[in-house]
Amino acid sequence: MIKNKLTLTAILAATLLTLSACSDDGVESTDNDVQTLAASADNASQDDPDQNVSALNIVDTAVAAESFTTLVLALQTTGLDEVLADESGTFTVFAPTDDAFAKLGTDTINALLGDTDTLSDILLYHVVSGAAVNAESAIALSGSMVEMANGDMVAVNLDDGKLFINQSEVIVTDVVASNGIIHVIDTVLIPPADAEQMQEEAPLNIVETAVAAGTFNTLAAALGATGLDAALSNPDETFTVFAPTDEAFAKLPEGTIDALLADPETLTSILLYHVVAGVAVDSTTALSLAGQSVATANGAEVDLSLTDGQLFVNDATVTAVDIVASNGIIHVIDTVLIPPSADAQEPATENETAEEAPTGTILDIARGNDDFSTLVAAVEATGLDGALGHPGDTYTVFAPTNAAFAALGQDTIDALLADPDTLRDILLLHVIPGTVVDAATAQSLVGFDIQGGNGGTLRLEQTADGGLTINGVNIIATDIAAVNGIIHVIDAVILP
């Protein structure tokens, strides 16, 4: 049953989160077989990269290492051992060690071995199908999300020289097999639950969920004192809330809470600094944004970061993730976030002169260029002008010219303008939200799947003359900088 699968997934995620929160140091395996595997990988990396350095396929390599007995048993139980042993296929496998599986506990492992559908979903969440992604390529993907063989996304990040997949550290890289590459990880990856489905099934909104938890009494009182409880209960809106616990509020100096409750304007600004409006940002997306800033509902930005696999918002530790409500998602934090004052803005450096720095948003630049008039009309017709015109957000936009839209035919354009839902889906496929992918970065992403703003897949490829295409569409101009991102010009409309 889907519901049972989601429940088990949530339990597994909570188990791993608890283990992560309780660990002061990253896991360092002392397993001799893992060390042998690491040495093998080091030797392989010194060989000719075009040479097949192993006679063993991925499954046989895992069996020979003798440190993946639980993984091998799981593969055999689900029949995926035959898939990953297929010499005609190419795979990248992020392989959890026996120690990684042991973190789940014997009862959980036995339950998974008896539920092959859920187990298959988890195992496929460790596999990239159709490509051998070496460590260098994985590092180039840092700060982005990659689609796995089960259809879900993982976040790839580099923290202090260590490669992380979600919150699992890659402890050995580039173990070459005859049909792909293995990277060894220290924690089992748990696929995210279907947040959209869970939102539809969730009986409580964000405020009701916080009240029911019993650990957000101060937050609930603050929301009530400012009237924000009504806003965050709106069933027609979507929010992401970084929710401080009662213990987090208790860290504030004595008398601060009473003073804030008597000053609703300041309290409102602080509370809105904990809210991202208009979107439910799950933990995988948040991890992919580590190292970047995210605009909050009070107009200021919070910094997301990753340290030893732990997600932080500014200096607050995220202690629990992906609590789904009917109108959004909650992540729990251990410290109240205090928005910066207007005086705290950093001055421009000597090299950042007014002439060099962009002064307009992506929407401003598009409106100022006659060759994007159809794009601007489409953006305005779908309400996306508010997002692309917001200076606090960040986007990469692949912008079709008027000629690109004209190639669709006027009847098609008119029909799309009259169908804003379909048009919005098309436009969002042209956007990578939350990050700036310049031309140099785009070159490093050639051949990899990237998630567009509508959840669809974008793929960059290099042409014979060194140019770039995205989903087969030519990129004809690059790196048009805006205050909230970057624009690349394309010569055709990308269709989902």
N, C-alpha and C positions, 0 to 999 in steps of 0.2 A: 504494500500500500504506500502511496506517495506520502501521506501524512506521517506514517511510521518512519519512513526513510528520513523525512525532514527532522523528526524528533530525535532520531539517533544521531543524525549529523550535528544537530545543535548540542547534544550531550557530549559528543566527541570534541567539538570545538571548545566547549566550556572546560572540558578536561585538560586540553592542551593549553588553553589560556591560563588556567590555574597553575599548571606546571611551569609555564613561562614566567608568570608573575612571581612564583616562589623561588626561582633560580637566580642567584646573584651573578653567576658566570655562565658563559656559553658552554655547551657540552663539548668536552674534549674526549673523543673515543680513545681508549687504550687497547682496543681489540687488535691483536697482532695481524689478523687477516686484513683488516681495514688498512693498517699501515703497509702491508705487503701490496695491497691494491694501489695505495697512493704511490708507492715506489714504482709500480708497474706503469702508472699513468705518467709519472715524471719521465720515465725512460721512453714511453711512447711519444711524448711531446717533443723529444729531441730527434725523432725519426722524421723521415719524409712524410709530410702531412698527406700527400696524395697516395701513399702506400698503405695497403691494408695490413695493419700491424697485428691483427689478431685472427686466429683461425676459429675462434669461438663466437657464437652469437650472443646476444644480450643475456638470454636466460642461462646458457651454459657458463658464461662469465660470472654471473651472480652465484650459480651453484658452486663453481670452482673456488670462489672467494671464501665460502663457508661462514660468512658474517651476515648473510641475507636469508637465513633459513625460514624465517617467518614470511618474508616477502615471497620467496619461492613457493612456499606452501599456499599462500594466498593466490598466487598466479595459477597454480595447479588446480586449486579448488574452483576457480572461476573459469578455467579454460583459457585464460589469457596467456599462459605460458606458450601455447602453440602460436598465438599471434605474434608475440615478441621474439619468437625463435624463427620467424619467417625470414628467410634470406632474401626474398624479393622485396621486402619492406625496408624502410629506414626510420629509425626511432631515436629520440632522445629521452632517456629515463632518469628522473631524479629519484634515486633508490634509497629508501629508508633502511638503516641498519636494524639488526635485531634489538639493539639498545633503544632505537627510536620507537619501534613497535612496543617495547616493554613499557614505555611511558603510558601507553593506553591502559594497561592492566590486563590481566589474564581474562577476566570476565568479559571485557569489551572485545578482546580479540576473538574469543570463542563465539560471542554473539555475531560478530561480523562473518566468521567462517560459516555460520548457519544462515546468513542472509546474503546470498551471492549477488543479488541485484545491487544492494548498497555497497558491498565490497568491490564489485566491478567498477562502480562509479568512483570510488575512492582511488582505486589503483590507476584508472585511466586519467585521473587528475594529476598523476605523476608523469604522464607521458606526452611528449610532443611528437605527433605522427607526421611522417613525410620529410623530416629534416634531421640532420645530425648537427645540433647546435653546440659548438664548442664553447669553452669558457670565455674566450675573447669576444665571441658574438653575444654571449649572455651578458657580459659586462656592458657591451654597447647598448643593450636594451634596458639598462638601469633606469628606473624612474618610469617604466611603462608596464603595461599589462600584456600578457601573452596567452593565447587561447590554447587550452590543453585538449587532449583527445576525448574528454567527456563533454566538451562544449563550454566548460566554465573557464574563467580567467584566473591567472595567478599574477601577483605583483612581483617584479624583479627589481632588486635594489642592491646597491653597493654601499656598505657602511664600514668606514675605517679599513678599507681594503678587503673586507669580507663580503662574499656574495650571499644574498638571502633570496629565497623563494618564499613569498609571504613572510612568515616569521621563522622559517626553518633555514638554518645555516648550511651552506654547501661546504662540506669538510674535505672532500676529495673531488677533483675535477678531471675531466677528459680521460676517463677509462674507455679506451677504444675497443669496440667489439666489431665483428664482421658485418653487422647490419645496423650500426649506430654508435652512440656514445652514452656512457653512464656517468652521472655526477652523483656523488654520495651525499645524503642529507641526514641531519641529526634529529629530525622530527617528522612524523607523518603529516602530510598535507591533508586537510579536511575540506572538501568542496563546500562552497558557500550554499546555504539554503536558498531556495527560490524566494527572494525578498518580496517580489511582486505578489506571488501566490500567498505568502504569509501575511502580507498587508491586507489582502482581500479577506483572509480568514480571521485576522486579529480582531477580537471583540472590543479592545480598548484603544483610545487615541493616546497621543504622547503624554498628555497631562495625567490622564487616568492610569496609564501604565506606570508613571513615576510615583503616583500616590499609592497604587497597589503594592509597589515594591517595598514600601515602608522604610527605605533608607534615603529618601529624598524629601524629608519633611520641610527642611529649611528652603530648599529650592521651590517646593510647592507653595510655601507661604510667600516667598518673594514674587512668584508669578502672580499670585492672587493680589498682592499689594500693588502691583503695577498694571493689572488688567491683561497681562500677557497670557494668562491661563486661557482666556477666551480665544486669543489668536492661535495658540498652539493646539487648540482643540478643534480648529476648523477642519471639517472633513474634506473640504475642496482644495486644501493646500497640502504641500509636502515639505517636510522639514528634516534636517539632520541636527540632533542636539547632542552636544558634549555636556553631559550632566554631572555636576559636582555632587558628591554624596554629602550627607550631614557631617561626616568627619572632615571632608574638604572645607566646608564652611567654618567648621570649628577651628581650623588652622588660622583664620583671620584674627588680627589683634582684638583683644577684648573691647567690646562696645561697638565694633565695626558693623556688625549685622543690624543692631538697633538703629544706628545712624543711617544705614542704607535704607532700612524700611521707612524711615522718616523723610527720605529724599528720593521719591519715586523716579525722578528724572535721571539721576545718576545710576540708580539701581536698574532702570530699564536699559540704559546703555550697556551696563555690565552683563545683564542677562542676554541681550541680543548678540553680545560678543561670543556667546556659546552656541549660536544658532546659525546654520547655513540654510537659507531659504530656497525653496523651489526644487529641491532635489534630495533624494535619499542616498547618501554616500555610504556604501557598505565598507567593511574593513579592508577588503581587497583593493578597492579603489583608493581608500585613504592611504594604504601602504604604498601604492604606486605613486602617490603624490608626495611621499617623504622627500624632504629637501626643498619643498616648494611652499608657497603661501596660498591660503584659501580665503576668499572674501566672506565675511560674516554679515549678519543682518544689521549690524550697527554701522557698517561702512568701513570698518577697519579689517585687518587681516590677521589670521593666526598662522603660525608656522608649524607644519607637520614634519616630524623627523623620526628617524629609526636609530636606536642605539642598542647594539647586541640583540637585535631582533625584537626589541620592545618599541611600540609606537608611542610617540609623545605629541601632545598639542601644546605649543610653547614649552613651558617647563612642567606641564602636567602629564602624569603617566596615565595612559589609557588602560584601565584595569579590567574592563569587560566590553565586549563589542557586539554589534549586530542584534540589539534588542529591538525587535520589529513591533511597531504599533500600526494602527490602521491608517495613519496619515504620516508615516515617516519611520525614522530609525534613531535609536539612542545608543551612544557610546558613553561608558561611565569613566569619569576622570577623578583623580585624587586631590586636585588642587583647583581652586577658583581662578578662572582666567580674568586678568585685569587689563582692559583695553589701554593702548598707549594714548598719551595725550597728544594733542596737535603739535605741541612744542617739541615732541620727541622725534620728529621726522629727521632722518639723517640728511645732512647737506650734500649737495652734488659734489663729486670729485672734480679735480681740475680739468679732466678730460671730458666731463659730461657737460658741455656747453649747451646753451639753448638752441644753437643751430644744429648740433649733432643729435640731440635727444628728440624722439618722436613727441608730437604734441597732441595728436588726435587718437581717438579709439579706432578700432577696426571699422566700425560703422561710419565714423567721420571720414576716414580715408575712402571708403567705398562711395559715400555720397559725394565726395569731392572729385571723383573720377567718372566721367561720362560713360566710360566703357563698362561700368557696373550698374547702370540704371535698372536693368531687369532684375539683377540680384538684389538690389536695394528694395525694389517693389515687392519681391518675393519674401524677403526678410521681414518687411513691415507687415505684409499680409498675414504672416504666421505668428507675429508677436515676438519674434526672435531679436528684434531691434533693441529691446530692453537689455538682453544679455550681451550682445555684441557691442552695445554702446556703453556698457558699464566699465569704467576705468579700473575697478578693483578686481575684475575677473581676468582669467588668462585663457587664450585660445590660440590654436593654429587653424587657419582657415584656407582651404583650397577653393579659390574664388573663380567661378566660371565667368567668362566675358559675355557681353551681349550677343556676340556671334555664336558662342557656345549654346546659349539658350535658344537663339534663333534656329539652330539646327534641329531643335525639337519640333518646330512648326508652331505657328501662332495659335492654332486650335488647341494643341497640347498645353501651351503656356496658359491660355485662357482657362482651360479646364483645371489646371493645377491651382491657379489663383482662386478658383471657385471651390477648391477642395483643400482647405488649409492643413488638414491632418496629414494627407498624403504629401503635400508640398513640404510641410515641416519635417517629415521623415526623410525626404530627399535632401533637404538643406542640412540637416544634422549629420548626414553621412559625409558631408564636406568639412566637418569640424572635428578636431581633436581637442576636447576640453581639458583645462587644467594644466596645460603644458605648452611650451614653445619648442617646436621642432623646426630648427633652421635647416638650411640646405645641407650643411655639413653633417648634421645629425641624421638627416633623411638618408644620406648616402650610407651611413652605418646601419640603417634599418632595412636596407634592400633585401627582399626575400622573406621578410617576416610579416606576420599578420598583426595589424594594429587595430584597436577598437575605435570606431567612429562614435560621434555623439549620439547616434540612434541605436547603438549596440551592434551595428553591422561591422563588417570586416573591411579594412583598407589594406592594400598591399602595394608597396613601392617596388618598382623594378627599374633596372638600368638599361638604357637603350644602347645600341651598337656605337653611337657617337658620343657616349658618355652622359647623355641627358637622363632625365628621370620621368617615369610615368607612375600614376597612381590609379590602380584598378583599370589599367590600359589607357588612361587619359594622359595626354602630354602636359607636363608642367613647363610652361613657356616663360615664366618669370618667377624669381624667388626672393625671399627675405625682404619683403616690404614691411618695415617695422611699425608697430603701433604701440600706444602706451599699455594696451592690454593683450599684446600678443604679436602675431606675425601672419602675413598673408603671402600665399603662393598662388600665382595665376595659372589657370588651366584652360584648355581649349575645347572642352566638352563637359557636359553635365554628367556627374557620376550618378548612376541609377542603382537603387538597392536591388 
